[in-house]
Amino acid sequence: MIRKSLLTAAGPVFCLFLCISCAAKLTTISDTTIALGTYVQLSLVARRGSEQDAKRDLQEVYAIIDDLWARFDYRYEGGALHRFNRSKKIEKSEDELLFSLLESSLEYARFTNGYFDPTLLPVVDLWGFNRGKPRLPSPEEIAAALEHVGHEKVTASDGVIEKPLPVKFDLSGIAKGRIVDLIREHLLTNGYEDFLVNAGGDIYVNGLNEERRKWRVAIQDPLRQNEYSGIIEKTNAAIVTSGDYEQFFVENGVKYSHLFNPKTGYPASEIHSVTVVSDTTAFADAVATAVFAASKDYTVHDLDPYDEWYDDDSSRGITDLLRVR
């Protein structure tokens, strides 16, 4: 595992911190590393004098993240998901955390009318983003891949999930969110009440920052690099962004991103970015993926425009900002 500490946050969301002398008894310990195929930022608010303990705890969290990703990533050959993708069933006893994530992914697929679909791996493989060699497949190839996609092809009951052999799971649209939620639980269990976890745009903010104010999270402008389209001020909330500005290629003047519409097998193209605010990061992760995939056709009664949003009028519409209940 290659790990690199950075001085600034990277990825689709910038996290803003203000450090002033009025919070003399508190300090913020932050670190950013490469994990989960992206940048992971952790910030803990701790009492002064306990910095070494906080730094040690940060490293422990990174080790937990590595272990969880190995369990949830279909590319990890020793993992339960890799085995499940090459078989027809998985039992809960094999890996309870993975089994729970698979169950959640199927539940969210139903909730989003299939616009989030964890069985999209045949299409993902076809386009080549996961191998770092994206390409434009033929319509015939896409149609053939879609024959093996569909959450409705999977059944879950009595501690067993079963599927046809060609159906394969890619949990990338939910795994980072679930890992952030598990890290939140770990930090709370270990006595931390004020922290921020950012896994490449999958964010959870808990408690207050060093100034004893709500955390301020700036949302990346998808059209202007190193600019942001607005700021959210929240506590005890998940904030997840999906956008087309991180992974894409252009062919014959057409931009193709890595976020696919499961109904068509093609990348979604009608919007540039969507941010969802919710109680849990995994849920927000799946819904943000679904809203982006469905673009302007997406309608669910549980989604509302988000009203605690600071921006200027020029950025309105660049990022669709939604609350999910």
TORSE-525950 format. One line per 10 residues: number of its first residue (from 1); their letters; for each residue z, x, y of C-alpha. Coordinates in pm, whole numbers, plus 32768, in hexadecimal, padded with zeros to 4 digits. Layout:
N
NUM> a> Z:X:Y | ...
//
This chain:
325
1> mirkslltaa> 8000:8000:8000 | 7F97:8095:814F | 8084:803D:8268 | 8056:808F:83D6 | 8142:8044:84F3 | 80A1:7FD2:8638 | 811E:7FBB:879E | 8077:7E6E:87EA | 8037:7D2E:8731 | 7EDE:7CF7:869E
11> gpvfclflci> 7E25:7BD6:8602 | 7DC6:7A7C:867F | 7F0F:7A3C:8731 | 7FC4:7B10:8832 | 8140:7AF0:883B | 81D7:7B26:8992 | 832C:7BC3:89BE | 83F3:7BFB:8AFE | 8517:7CF0:8AF1 | 860E:7CEF:8C14
21> scaaklttis> 876A:7D75:8C48 | 8818:7C20:8C4D | 8819:7C17:8AD1 | 88E7:7D52:8AB9 | 897E:7D06:8966 | 8837:7CB9:88BA | 8708:7D83:8860 | 85BA:7D34:87BD | 854E:7E05:8693 | 83D7:7DDE:865C
31> dttialgtyv> 82DE:7E7A:8570 | 8175:7E34:8511 | 80D9:7E9B:83C9 | 7F9A:7E64:8304 | 7FD9:7D6C:81EA | 7F42:7C2D:815C | 7DEE:7CB1:81C7 | 7E53:7C97:8336 | 7F5B:7D01:842F | 80BD:7C87:83F0
41> qlslvarrgs> 81B2:7C91:8510 | 832A:7C61:84EC | 841F:7C49:860E | 8594:7C24:85D8 | 8691:7BE6:86EE | 87CC:7CA6:8692 | 8911:7D19:872D | 8903:7E6C:87D1 | 8992:7F6E:86E7 | 88F7:7ECB:85B6
51> eqdakrdlqe> 8797:7F50:85EE | 8798:8025:84B4 | 87FC:7EFC:83DE | 86E7:7E2B:8477 | 85E5:7F3C:843D | 8652:7F58:82D1 | 863A:7DDF:82AB | 84DA:7DE6:833A | 846D:7EDA:822F | 850B:7DFE:8124
61> vyaiiddlwa> 8441:7CD7:81A8 | 82FF:7DA0:8191 | 834B:7DEE:8024 | 837F:7C7A:7FE1 | 8233:7C2C:808C | 817D:7D28:7FAF | 8213:7C8C:7E76 | 81BD:7B29:7EDE | 8058:7B81:7F39 | 8024:7C22:7DE6
71> rfdyryegga> 8091:7AD9:7D47 | 7FBC:79F9:7E25 | 7E7E:7ACB:7E4A | 7D69:7A7A:7D50 | 7CEB:7BE1:7D68 | 7E2A:7C79:7CD6 | 7DCD:7CB5:7B6C | 7F33:7CBD:7AEE | 7F8F:7B75:7B94 | 7FBE:7A17:7B0A
81> lhrfnrskki> 7EB2:7985:7BEF | 7DB2:7A80:7B71 | 7E05:7A17:7A0D | 7DF8:78A5:7A63 | 7C9F:78CC:7AFD | 7C27:7955:79B0 | 7CC2:7843:78DF | 7CE7:76CA:78DC | 7E58:7697:7927 | 7F95:772B:79B4
91> eksedellfs> 80FA:76C9:795F | 8214:76BE:7A5A | 82DE:77B4:798B | 81D8:78C5:79C3 | 8220:78DF:7B39 | 82E6:77CB:7BE4 | 8292:783B:7D47 | 811E:7847:7CFE | 812E:76FB:7C46 | 81D6:765A:7D73
101> llessleyar> 80CB:76E8:7E59 | 7FB6:7663:7D78 | 8058:750A:7D7A | 8073:7513:7EF6 | 7F09:757E:7F18 | 7E98:7451:7E4D | 7F78:7368:7F17 | 7EEA:73EC:805F | 7D89:73CD:7FD7 | 7DC7:725B:7F9F
111> ftngyfdptl> 7E69:7233:80F5 | 7D3D:72D1:81A4 | 7C3C:720E:80DC | 7BC5:7351:803A | 7B75:740C:817B | 7C7D:7500:8109 | 7C25:754F:7FA1 | 7CD2:7667:7EE0 | 7BBD:766D:7DD6 | 7ABC:76FD:7EC7
121> lpvvdlwgfn> 7AB2:7858:7E28 | 7951:7831:7D90 | 78C9:77F5:7EF0 | 799B:790D:7F88 | 7919:7A00:7E81 | 77B5:7995:7EC8 | 77C5:79E2:803B | 7869:7B37:8003 | 7969:7B3A:811D | 7A7C:7B8B:8021
131> rgkprlpspe> 79C1:7CC8:7FBA | 7973:7D39:811A | 77FE:7CFE:80DE | 77AB:7BA8:816F | 7650:7B19:8133 | 7590:79D5:815E | 7563:792C:8009 | 7443:7848:7FB5 | 7473:76CC:7FB4 | 7446:76D3:7E39
141> eiaaalehvg> 755E:77D1:7E10 | 7647:7704:7EEA | 75FC:75C4:7E2B | 7645:7675:7CE2 | 7790:76FE:7D63 | 77FD:75A8:7DE2 | 77DE:7521:7C80 | 791F:75E0:7C31 | 79DF:7580:7D6E | 7AC3:7453:7D96
151> hekvtasdgv> 7C3B:741E:7D91 | 7C03:72D4:7CDD | 7B93:739A:7BAC | 7CF9:741F:7B87 | 7E21:7365:7AEF | 7F92:73B0:7B17 | 80A6:730F:7A48 | 81DE:7366:797E | 81E8:74D1:79EF | 807C:7518:7999
161> iekplpvkfd> 7F48:7537:7A76 | 7DFA:751C:79C2 | 7C93:754F:7A33 | 7B35:758B:79A8 | 7AF8:76FD:7968 | 79F2:7730:7A7F | 7ADF:76A1:7B89 | 7B94:77BD:7C39 | 7CA6:77BE:7D41 | 7CA6:7878:7E8B
171> lsgiakgriv> 7DF4:783E:7F37 | 7D9E:7907:806F | 7DAB:77CC:8145 | 7F17:778A:80F1 | 7FB3:78C6:805A | 7FFA:7978:81A2 | 80A4:7840:8224 | 817D:781D:80EF | 81DD:798D:8103 | 8246:7960:826E
181> dlirehlltn> 831C:7837:8204 | 83BE:7901:80EE | 8406:7A20:81DE | 84A2:7926:82CF | 858A:78B0:81B9 | 85DE:7A18:815C | 8639:7A74:82C3 | 870F:793F:82F2 | 87C4:7986:81AD | 880A:7AE8:8226
191> gyedflvnag> 88A7:7A78:836C | 8786:7A8B:8462 | 8760:795C:8544 | 866E:79DD:864B | 8523:7A6C:85D6 | 83A9:7A57:85DA | 82C4:7A8B:84AE | 814E:7AAB:84EE | 805F:7ADD:83CA | 7F0B:7AF8:8470
201> gdiyvnglne> 7F2E:79B2:8531 | 8019:78FF:8440 | 8155:78FC:8513 | 82B5:7878:84F1 | 83AB:7894:8611 | 851D:785A:85D4 | 8639:7846:86CB | 8613:78F0:881C | 858D:7A3A:889D | 865A:7B52:8931
211> errkwrvaiq> 866E:7A9E:8A80 | 86FA:7968:89D0 | 85BF:78A6:8A18 | 84C1:7807:8931 | 83B9:78EF:88A5 | 8271:78F9:8965 | 8135:7917:8892 | 7FE3:7951:8933 | 7EB3:78C8:887B | 7D84:79AC:8863
221> dplrqneysg> 7C55:7937:8926 | 7B45:792A:881B | 7A31:7974:8916 | 7AD2:7A91:89DC | 7B64:7BC0:892D | 7CC4:7C22:8999 | 7CE7:7AE0:8A62 | 7DB0:79AA:8A10 | 7D63:783C:8A47 | 7EC8:77C1:8A68
231> iiektnaaiv> 8038:77FB:8A1D | 8121:7732:8940 | 829A:7743:8975 | 8353:76DB:8838 | 847D:770E:8757 | 84AB:76BA:85E5 | 833A:7671:85B6 | 8202:76E7:8504 | 80D1:773A:85D8 | 7F92:7783:8517
241> tsgdyeqffv> 7E37:77D6:859D | 7CE9:77D5:84E6 | 7BB4:785A:8599 | 7A58:78E7:856A | 7A85:7A25:8637 | 7B23:7B10:8536 | 7A35:7B11:840C | 78C7:7AB5:8437 | 7764:7B36:842C | 7628:7AD7:84E6
251> engvkyshlf> 74D6:7AA8:843F | 739C:7A2D:84EE | 746D:79D8:861D | 755F:78FB:855B | 76D3:794B:8543 | 7777:791B:83EE | 78F4:7931:83D7 | 79D8:7950:82A9 | 7A63:77ED:82CB | 799F:76FD:81F0
261> npktgypase> 796F:7588:81E0 | 79B8:7537:8071 | 78D1:740B:8083 | 779C:74D9:80DA | 77E8:763C:8068 | 7785:76BD:81C0 | 7863:774D:82D2 | 78E1:7651:83D0 | 783A:7680:8522 | 7891:7569:8614
271> ihsvtvvsdt> 79D7:75F3:86A2 | 7A58:7750:86E6 | 7BD0:7736:86B7 | 7CDF:7640:8654 | 7E5A:766B:866E | 7F4F:758B:85B6 | 80C2:756C:8600 | 81A1:74EA:84E8 | 82EB:7512:8432 | 826E:75F4:831B
281> tafadavata> 8171:770C:832E | 80C7:76C6:81E1 | 807D:755F:8245 | 7FFF:75C8:839D | 7F2C:76D7:82F8 | 7E7C:75DF:8212 | 7E4A:74DB:8324 | 7DBE:75DA:841C | 7CC8:764C:8311 | 7C65:74E3:82CC
291> vfaaskdytv> 7C3B:7480:8438 | 7B61:75AF:8477 | 7A90:756A:8341 | 7A58:73FD:8398 | 7A27:744D:8509 | 79F2:731D:85E4 | 79D5:722D:84BF | 7B43:725B:8463 | 7C29:712F:849A | 7D8B:710A:8411
301> hdldpydewy> 7E8D:7021:84A7 | 7FA1:7127:8488 | 7EF6:7217:857C | 7F3F:71FC:86F2 | 7ECE:72CC:881C | 7FDC:73C9:886F | 8074:738A:89C7 | 8158:74BB:89F9 | 8034:759E:8A47 | 800A:767E:8B77
311> dddssrgitd> 7EA9:76D9:8BDA | 7DA6:76B5:8CE9 | 7C9C:75A8:8CE3 | 7B89:76A1:8C8F | 7C17:76E6:8B34 | 7C44:757A:8AD5 | 7B64:752A:89AD | 7B38:7694:893F | 7C65:7672:885D | 7CBC:7525:87BD
321> llrvr> 7E38:7512:87BC | 7EDB:7414:86D6 | 8033:73AB:8661 | 8059:733B:84F8 | 817E:7260:8493
//
